[in-house]
Amino acid sequence: MQNSILLQNVTPEALAELIKEGVKSQLDDFKKELNFQNDKEDLLSREQVLELLQINSSTLWHWQNKGKITVYKFANKCYYKRSELFENIKPLKK
């Protein structure tokens, strides 16, 4: 009942502005989420992964050979997807 009273007192221009602001807010949120998802798909070099996970190269090599981490090779260089690295991190059960 209160909403209908409020809408009756709103001018068409004010209503258009409210809708515009609401849509803009939703689009901004969508844009932020899309950028976050794109950031997760970054390809990291071997050195970046070693620094990010704070491990040594032999540990990374063992994880690759055991299939725990997927490696992508391009022009004789190894790359890793950031999202896949974080998907493989699992909480320790107590």
C-alpha positions as a printed Julia matrix, in Angstrom:
94×3 Matrix{Float64}:
  0.0     0.0     0.0
  2.82    2.39    0.92
  4.67    1.64   -2.36
  1.63    2.54   -4.45
  1.3     5.88   -2.61
  4.98    6.62   -3.24
  4.7     5.76   -6.93
  1.71    8.04   -7.35
  3.76   11.0    -6.1
  6.78   10.3    -8.33
  7.14   12.22  -11.57
  7.92   10.28  -14.75
 11.36   11.93  -14.9
 12.14   10.93  -11.3
 10.96    7.38  -11.98
 13.14    7.2   -15.1
 16.11    8.42  -13.05
 15.47    5.79  -10.34
 15.31    3.05  -12.96
 18.46    4.36  -14.63
 20.35    4.36  -11.31
 19.12    0.85  -10.47
 20.17   -0.55  -13.85
 23.52    1.24  -13.66
 24.16   -0.23  -10.22
 23.35   -3.74  -11.45
 25.56   -3.32  -14.52
 28.46   -2.09  -12.36
 28.12   -5.15  -10.12
 28.01   -7.41  -13.18
 31.09   -5.71  -14.62
 33.04   -6.19  -11.38
 32.11   -9.89  -11.28
 33.07  -10.35  -14.91
 36.45   -8.66  -14.33
 37.03  -10.89  -11.29
 36.3   -14.0   -13.34
 38.65  -12.83  -16.1
 41.38  -12.2   -13.54
 40.99  -15.77  -12.32
 41.8   -17.05  -15.82
 45.24  -15.48  -15.86
 48.04  -17.68  -17.1
 50.95  -17.71  -14.7
 54.54  -18.54  -15.54
 56.46  -21.17  -13.62
 58.24  -18.5   -11.59
 54.98  -16.76  -10.71
 53.47  -20.04   -9.49
 56.51  -20.8    -7.36
 56.24  -17.37   -5.76
 52.46  -17.48   -5.4
 52.38  -20.91   -3.75
 55.71  -20.43   -1.97
 57.04  -23.79   -3.08
 60.24  -24.89   -4.76
 60.54  -26.12   -8.33
 60.89  -29.78   -7.37
 57.54  -29.68   -5.54
 55.88  -28.13   -8.57
 57.46  -30.79  -10.8
 56.15  -33.59   -8.54
 52.66  -32.1    -8.49
 52.68  -31.92  -12.3
 53.81  -35.54  -12.65
 51.15  -36.75  -10.2
 48.47  -34.82  -12.11
 47.63  -32.51   -9.21
 48.39  -29.45  -11.32
 47.74  -29.07  -15.04
 50.52  -27.48  -17.03
 50.03  -25.76  -20.39
 53.01  -25.51  -22.69
 53.49  -22.89  -25.35
 56.76  -22.14  -27.14
 58.71  -24.36  -24.73
 57.4   -22.46  -21.71
 55.13  -23.75  -18.97
 52.03  -21.87  -17.92
 49.41  -22.54  -15.27
 45.85  -21.25  -14.91
 45.37  -19.3   -11.71
 41.81  -20.61  -11.32
 42.95  -24.24  -11.56
 45.66  -23.68   -8.97
 43.13  -22.32   -6.49
 40.63  -25.07   -7.29
 43.24  -27.66   -6.31
 43.87  -26.08   -2.93
 41.82  -28.01   -0.4
 41.26  -27.32    3.29
 43.02  -29.6     5.72
 40.65  -31.81    7.71
 41.23  -31.85   11.45
